[in-house]
Amino acid sequence: MIFRFGTCLLDSDRYEFFRCGDPVHLEPQVFTLLQVLVTRPGDVITKEHLVETVWQGLNVSDSTINARINAARKAVGDNGRDQRIIRTIHGRGFQLAVDVETDGQGVRDVSPGIGVVQQDVRFAKSSGGARIAHATCGSGPPLVRMGHWLSHLELDWDSPVWRPLITALSHHHTLYRYDQRGTGLSGRALDNVTLDDFVDDLAAVADACGLDRFPIFAASQAVPVAVRFATRFPERLSAMVLYGGFAQGRALRDPLSGDIDEDTVLSLIRAGWGRENSPFVRAFATLFVPDATQEQLDSLVRMQMQSVSPENAATLRQIIDRFSVVDELSMVTTPTLVIHADADAIQPVDQGRLLAAEIPGAKFVMLESRNHIPLPQEASWDRLVLETLTFIGGQGYRMRGPAG
């Protein structure tokens, strides 16, 4: 549906915004916030309603909400002093103070999780007979989010950490996700597993889904798997987004100041994995998301206990920490975007720089964050999503002038 107000045009189907006929790039949460306002012009939209629709019920601060409101005002040519278009109703909320014309069958409200209604879970068979669980949701051109540490197709679906990312990535794409072997809904056997087995898992899922050529989003230890896949099957990848990853595993590289060593990680796993009230398992989760809300931290703790056994958790960490693709980076021909948080304690930003420096033509984006897992209440989350979808050519971020 197209919404026209003032000198602005918002196209909710194409995920595009224009002012005075010129395209304006918006962060995803700012776009959704504007979409909420234009669907109810004149109504006072409470902060509580914005939290439910824009942040999907997360506990966000007033400063975060105000920052997005200010960004929306800037996009529409307004400001906090004049408030000609977006008005603050003190103590109540916000109001779109201009008339809105629509092209379509009336105005509709925006509900949490718009665009993602259900997922379809199936299984593929990989090397060694491993059963790899994979899920499909959304519509549009394909995008594969690779399996990584602590994913679970069912728990991710309702997670306050992962669901917003699933929603964003599937807004204009058919999103394919899978649980890596040993975790989630996939088979739990990890006997004599190597990096190439994880590469086989990606190939098996792509084959089962009928994907010949596709872009991938790889996070953390999925990054070296993606690099190896790109050198084995260069004809199958159209683009790679590598987030928070590494080229050389923790056990193989010289430790840096603030880097978490392998012994510390394994000690936390062995001391408390599988016990919900264990301070060790909560400490482990906090390493990944020091700025998480209590709800988000609780969600990750539950996922730890249900996605992988204590034995597999320790085994996986030892396998992952010995991945190395340093010698393969120069052979990558796939267009690549490397994104890394500047204060990531799990995988240091030096590893992101190494990936970007050695992969020919790679683009590098550094986020201001200390969280290894992206959190939707952070401003860096918006940039992560926008950079990802812009790079892979998602139709939701392809800017075109309005018709007529």
Phi, psi and omega in degrees: 000145179254132178243127177245129178207136184056232176259019189247155173223127176242121178254104185286337180282319180268356179059049183232150180222136181229145170230128184055034178082355181260137178293142178234123177284129179240142170295149185306317182289329177292319177299313181297321178299314177297323179297321177298315183293317184287339177282347179223059182300136180088337179282150173273117180265116183288160176298325180298320179292321177297319179299319181291320186270321184271319183252006176054040173086003179293154179276090182253154183279162175299325181295324177294316178298315182296326178296319179289323176298316179297321178294322178295318177299316179299320181296322184269001179084025182251177172209167185291341179277310183281317179051050180286328186249310179251113186255137174270123175258099190303131179081356183235311181160220185225156186217135169279114192263017179233162178289152180234130172256141182237150170250107182150197186262054177092174183264138178235154178281165181253128181250156179303141177075025182304136177093347181233103186258317183207166176232156182244113183260130178221181181231144174238154179255128182246191182300146182070013180077011182296135176269120182249116179281134179221153183228152180233136175208166178081186179210157182117195180297154186286151171212127181254121171264114186290153176292146181211180181305130175060055169244153179207114189307319181282316182290325176302324186301326182249011185282133175291348176271311189264332184300318178301324179290320176301315180299314182295316184288334182263007183298321178229022180223153164277113186263126176251126179233155175210154175272130179295155181303145181090352185223170173055228180269356180283166177302147189264355183290134180229029182287124174054039181279139178236174177304322181295331177295320178292326174296318178300325180296317177298315180298319181296318179294316179299318179295316181296330181268001178071031182264120178268313181221130190200158172270157179230149171246115183241131180239145173057235185287352172290344183295309176298330175296317179298318180297314179297319178299319182296329178277333178277323185229060184299332182287348185266346185253132175265334180192153175231133168247118184249112185247129172058033187257196182205158174255337183229121185297159185305322183285347185254349185250157177290132181293143175254166177299125181088352179288136179276122183279163184298320181299322180295315180298313181294325179296318179296320179297310185291334183281331188213009184295136176090357179246111190303322184266008180291129177294337182289317182290328177288323177296321178298314180296323181294330175303324184279327185221074182297339182255017181290151170287169178298321179297317180294318180296317178300320180298316180293324177296316177299320180295321176304314185288328186262342185269339184202144178284161177303320181294315180291327178299313179293318180298315180299316180299320180292323177293310184298318184292355179246010172292141173210128177230022183305316184285352183258349187300319183291347181268355181288129178248354180286134173305129191228136172244125178252124179238134182211141175282138187291335182240030178295121181271344182277310175235109186297152183298338176301328177290324175295318178296321179299314179302312184292326182286327187262339176278120185304125175074008183294142174266141182240131176233125178253129180261148174273099182193154173247012180262129176288322175266127183294134180250129188294342179279352180274146174298330180295334178297316178302316182293322177303311182294314182297315180297320181296307185289328175294317184294317183278000176079029179300137185296336178293343181240016174273114188274126177226151179288153180294148180296144178081000000 
